[in-house]
Amino acid sequence: MIELCPDADANAHYRLGTYLYDTKKYDESTKYLKSYLQFATTDEAKNKDAETLIQS
């Protein structure tokens, strides 16, 4: 979905980023977590989680 329409849904970026992080693909996960944050979502818990994972 992200490849077809990268601006469609912030949660897709978050979910893929956290999945990649959990599977130890840290460089790839950072790409999707940063793109999630660019959506400027109002979900503070996910925003903080994404920032924490990027800094790990």
N, CA, C and O of each residue as an XYZ file, in Angstrom:
224
protein
N       0.823     -1.193      0.000
C       0.000      0.000      0.000
C       0.868      1.257      0.000
O       0.565      2.225     -0.697
N       1.929      1.240      0.771
C       2.792      2.416      0.861
C       3.423      2.727     -0.491
O       3.564      3.893     -0.861
N       3.799      1.692     -1.223
C       4.406      1.916     -2.539
C       3.403      2.530     -3.516
O       3.765      3.386     -4.324
N       2.157      2.100     -3.444
C       1.141      2.596     -4.366
C       0.685      4.013     -4.024
O       0.453      4.834     -4.911
N       0.562      4.283     -2.744
C       0.075      5.596     -2.318
C       0.727      5.956     -0.978
O       0.140      5.729      0.080
N       1.930      6.513     -1.025
C       2.677      6.768      0.207
C       2.020      7.761      1.161
O       2.364      7.791      2.343
N       1.101      8.559      0.685
C       0.446      9.554      1.530
C      -0.909      9.097      2.046
O      -1.646      9.898      2.622
N      -1.250      7.843      1.857
C      -2.595      7.368      2.179
C      -2.866      7.278      3.676
O      -3.922      7.718      4.131
N      -1.949      6.726      4.444
C      -2.252      6.448      5.843
C      -0.995      6.450      6.695
O      -0.061      5.689      6.441
N      -0.975      7.300      7.698
C       0.175      7.373      8.600
C       0.368      6.079      9.362
O       1.503      5.673      9.611
N      -0.720      5.424      9.736
C      -0.613      4.195     10.522
C       0.094      3.079      9.773
O       0.745      2.240     10.396
N      -0.015      3.050      8.472
C       0.703      2.042      7.686
C       2.207      2.227      7.848
O       2.947      1.251      7.967
N       2.652      3.466      7.854
C       4.073      3.756      8.044
C       4.514      3.356      9.452
O       5.576      2.762      9.632
N       3.696      3.685     10.440
C       4.012      3.343     11.824
C       4.087      1.832     12.014
O       5.047      1.324     12.593
N       3.095      1.126     11.536
C       3.041     -0.322     11.722
C       4.202     -1.019     11.026
O       4.806     -1.932     11.589
N       4.521     -0.593      9.797
C       5.642     -1.199      9.088
C       6.953     -0.864      9.791
O       7.824     -1.723      9.929
N       7.094      0.374     10.233
C       8.312      0.770     10.941
C       8.527     -0.010     12.223
O       9.647     -0.437     12.505
N       7.472     -0.203     13.006
C       7.620     -0.957     14.249
C       7.851     -2.439     13.968
O       8.606     -3.094     14.686
N       7.212     -2.966     12.939
C       7.445     -4.369     12.555
C       8.912     -4.576     12.172
O       9.556     -5.518     12.635
N       9.425     -3.696     11.332
C      10.818     -3.817     10.911
C      11.769     -3.680     12.096
O      12.786     -4.370     12.162
N      11.443     -2.801     13.019
C      12.267     -2.655     14.222
C      12.256     -3.949     15.031
O      13.301     -4.416     15.483
N      11.079     -4.517     15.207
C      10.952     -5.759     15.983
C      11.688     -6.923     15.334
O      12.104     -7.856     16.020
N      11.847     -6.871     14.023
C      12.570     -7.930     13.313
C      14.041     -7.560     13.087
O      14.740     -8.164     12.273
N      14.479     -6.552     13.833
C      15.888     -6.120     13.857
C      16.386     -5.536     12.530
O      17.580     -5.598     12.234
N      15.493     -4.983     11.751
C      15.871     -4.300     10.509
C      15.812     -2.794     10.790
O      14.948     -2.072     10.291
N      16.766     -2.361     11.606
C      16.721     -1.021     12.168
C      16.825      0.096     11.132
O      16.101      1.087     11.223
N      17.708     -0.050     10.157
C      17.853      1.000      9.147
C      16.564      1.185      8.349
O      16.145      2.312      8.085
N      15.946      0.086      7.971
C      14.691      0.167      7.222
C      13.572      0.736      8.089
O      12.743      1.511      7.613
N      13.554      0.349      9.360
C      12.488      0.821     10.246
C      12.559      2.329     10.429
O      11.527      2.997     10.492
N      13.756      2.865     10.515
C      13.927      4.314     10.698
C      13.288      5.084      9.558
O      12.668      6.123      9.785
N      13.428      4.597      8.354
C      12.836      5.255      7.174
C      11.323      5.413      7.344
O      10.778      6.492      7.112
N      10.654      4.343      7.746
C       9.193      4.379      7.860
C       8.725      5.122      9.104
O       7.680      5.773      9.078
N       9.486      5.033     10.194
C       9.105      5.771     11.393
C       9.253      7.279     11.177
O       8.428      8.060     11.652
N      10.296      7.684     10.468
C      10.464      9.114     10.149
C       9.355      9.591      9.232
O       8.836     10.695      9.402
N       8.986      8.766      8.258
C       7.898      9.191      7.364
C       6.577      9.253      8.117
O       5.734     10.097      7.814
N       6.385      8.367      9.100
C       5.192      8.439      9.953
C       5.138      9.784     10.672
O       4.091     10.430     10.710
N       6.258     10.200     11.235
C       6.287     11.466     11.975
C       6.020     12.674     11.075
O       5.532     13.699     11.549
N       6.331     12.565      9.802
C       6.082     13.665      8.874
C       4.592     13.890      8.629
O       4.204     14.952      8.143
N       3.762     12.919      8.954
C       2.322     13.086      8.805
C       1.744     14.038      9.851
O       0.605     14.483      9.711
N       2.502     14.352     10.886
C       2.063     15.248     11.962
C       0.756     14.762     12.581
O      -0.216     15.512     12.682
N       0.748     13.510     12.989
C      -0.442     12.948     13.613
C      -0.606     13.478     15.031
O       0.334     14.020     15.612
N      -1.785     13.321     15.576
C      -2.061     13.805     16.931
C      -1.984     12.695     17.966
O      -2.293     12.923     19.135
N      -1.581     11.508     17.564
C      -1.454     10.386     18.488
C      -0.105     10.495     19.204
O       0.917     10.006     18.722
N      -0.132     11.146     20.362
C       1.113     11.429     21.083
C       1.848     10.161     21.509
O       3.078     10.142     21.528
N       1.119      9.110     21.849
C       1.769      7.866     22.275
C       2.578      7.255     21.127
O       3.722      6.841     21.315
N       1.975      7.205     19.943
C       2.687      6.655     18.779
C       3.831      7.568     18.365
O       4.899      7.092     17.980
N       3.612      8.874     18.442
C       4.670      9.815     18.088
C       5.885      9.616     18.995
O       7.021      9.568     18.524
N       5.634      9.501     20.295
C       6.728      9.315     21.248
C       7.406      7.968     21.016
O       8.633      7.876     21.064
N       6.632      6.939     20.768
C       7.187      5.615     20.503
C       8.081      5.633     19.262
O       9.184      5.085     19.274
N       7.599      6.265     18.195
C       8.388      6.360     16.957
C       9.691      7.100     17.207
O      10.748      6.674     16.743
N       9.622      8.204     17.936
C      10.843      8.977     18.227
C      11.827      8.152     19.048
O      13.034      8.202     18.810
N      11.314      7.396     20.011
C      12.176      6.563     20.850
C      12.862      5.483     20.030
O      14.056      5.239     20.200
N      12.116      4.834     19.139
C      12.705      3.780     18.317
C      13.741      4.330     17.350
O      14.753      3.679     17.087
N      13.500      5.514     16.822
C      14.472      6.130     15.901
C      15.791      6.403     16.628
O      16.871      6.220     16.065
N      15.692      6.837     17.865
C      16.889      7.189     18.635
C      17.628      5.975     19.199
O      18.762      6.094     19.663
N      16.979      4.806     19.156
C      17.603      3.585     19.722
C      18.768      3.105     18.906
O      19.391      2.100     19.249
